[in-house]
Amino acid sequence: MPFKTIIVSHPAPKIVKITLNRPERLNAINQTLLIELTSTLQSHQNAHVILLEGAGDRAFCAGEDLKETLAPKTGSAEELRVAFNHLQSITRLTSSSSAIVVAAVQGYAVGGGAEIAFAADFIIAGPGAKFKFPEVTLGHAVTGGISLRLSHMVGLLRAKELLIRGQFVGAQEALALGLVNEVAEDPKARAEQLALELTTLPRASASSLKVSLERAVFPNMDVVLHEEVNAASYCFAQTDAADAFRDFADRKRGHQPVRDINTAVRIAVEKYPNKVFLRCQGQDITFQDFDRSVAALAGGLRGLGVQAGERVLVMMRNSVEMVHTWMASNRLGAIWVPINTDWRSLTLQHAVSAAEATMAVVDHEFVDLIQTTNEFAAQQLWIRGSGNDQDLSKLYTQQAPLEEPFPVTASATSAFLYTSGTTGKSKPCILSHEYFILQAKALIQACTLHPDDVLYCPFPLFHADATALTVMPAILLGATAALAPRFTATRFWSEIRETRATVYDFMGATLALIYKQPPSPQDRDHRVRLAWGVPIPAFAEDYERRFGHPLHTLYGSVEASIPIVQHGSLLPRGSCGTLRPGYQLRIADADDEPLPPNTPGQLLLRSENPNAFFGGYYNDPAGTAQAQANLWLHTGDIAKVDRAGNVYFLGRVKDLIRRRGENINAAEVEAEFLLHPDVEVAAAFAIPSDLGPGTEDDLKVVVQLRGSGGGGGGKTDEETLWQWSRQHMGRQRVPAVVEIVSDMKRTPTGKVEKRSLSVDGGKRFTDRPARL
């Protein structure tokens, strides 16, 4: 016999008793109960008295079942709106029917359950009854007309307090407020007794009076119900609702929010053992298989004597084994230190020395480079692909697997990631376990990522995009992280198709390289639903039309994580989003004093979470103190904020050029040059003015043209570009020097290393008026 979520009985003639029958879930509303309750109420509209109660003694109805969506088939907004309409039908069928409705409230009446109860004509509460409207605290909205009913029952101010703050109201307080008619030791028995008394009244007289009172007090109920559905639909589309529901469900299950990577991995393996976690170089690795490999490698590292707090340096290209080294290090409580595979000479020496690592794991191609640093003895160097006794593969089999991770706190260090070093020396940033968790959650919220997504990242694992914003979201969601060995514009869309990616991330430079590729009939042959990255270029709208998906943006850095994100699809041109809850922002002058809206200045940040930002630069107290001066994180970025709170990233402090009494932003000059059809990459920077040393800066732009060797088909030269800039750009941004080069040194994330560009070279122009 099938289980019934609604039980109908007849305790006496003229009485229909409707029992919500999910006592093990506090009679919470799922889709089945919702549909059956609506249908049952419709079937008994002509009853003399309807008695409503919940099965068991713990609850009348605990509102929506947060473990079961009300839109189980498609999860769409349309299906959810149908559910909202069902909820409202319950209110209509209870408050506006000709039957007199009595609600017996024992235990909890929460959210939608409280709305059902308060739509009844008589409410009998048990001494332990508790009423609550948690919708706002869950990022949701009420849907049963209670926004109108409650203000008439308890007054406007008290109604606002109950609905907005979401606090419990006990039985005696509810009686004093006029929310219930009686408090009885046995509310079900008393409700049944009252129902019997009501059946002795003339039915037509009682019913007509009830309907008249409802219409007199609530003449606009249908309008309110319609507005509530719109509000609920809007609220459910916001990321706050998903986060609040998830946190609430965790608390109900006795779970604390996940705050360290080891716990996140364990939960993912338990929940999604056979789902594909990593897709890399033709391999599909499930969560369970990944965990086994991590346990094996962690056992091998432990056998080498790696202990909690020690550092494991890694110089590898993207691979499944590289992700193993991160999670295996963390399983030991050790710190993972991946370094840039492009570094050489003094840059590499500085990075390796700064890490003070216990051992190193490197790809075979980097062995000679690491050995030149003289930081590791032969037995400290393990090599992927060497084939000798120090081959990394041997570490997976030398010791027993380590299944149980070292217990770490949220603030324990997971990894060092280095700053990009495009304009100065790279510094190792101390990043906690929770830092990675918080960044991943921020991206999940901003882009509404879900478990079915395949998150494609063409950037290296020594960068936050691949680690915090690809691997970690996949772990938290049970999604797939698709990692490419490196970014290549010509292979980009082929890899998107091969990995079946649904989401990818970009840098401004890489997006320009993709956009500059010749149009193809396959431009829309993919499964991508969105891409995210920084910055959004001037050609964004054309890019979106051409490739058939939207671009989302945000603001972040290794030090600051992601404090600013795009909310929704509408964003003012040039903005990178608005500040996330839990963060503070200041646009400041040189003395850290706040500047008015729409005024450029340095972006300063604070966070309520102590692990939201980096923990400082390793072994660099002076640099750390400077970055965190005056209790603000100094990002080193120039930004402005409009009066609506939209943030506009304008460039790096070091990329500001002082010219003719005005500040010029290098990033803006570069973006404008990219609009030229022959320009593939542009880099703008300051050079000494021809007016003499110490006077001001002049502006130089170095350009790489489309096509091999930077030739541009011989049609474009420095003179052509300069004349074009005079026609299309403001006078202050027209460069004094233009140089065309065949190639520019770039980081693995596509940024130009400006320190490698020369002040000399190129062709100098002038548009100054002649002096009299």
Disulfide bonds with the S-S distance in Angstrom:
none
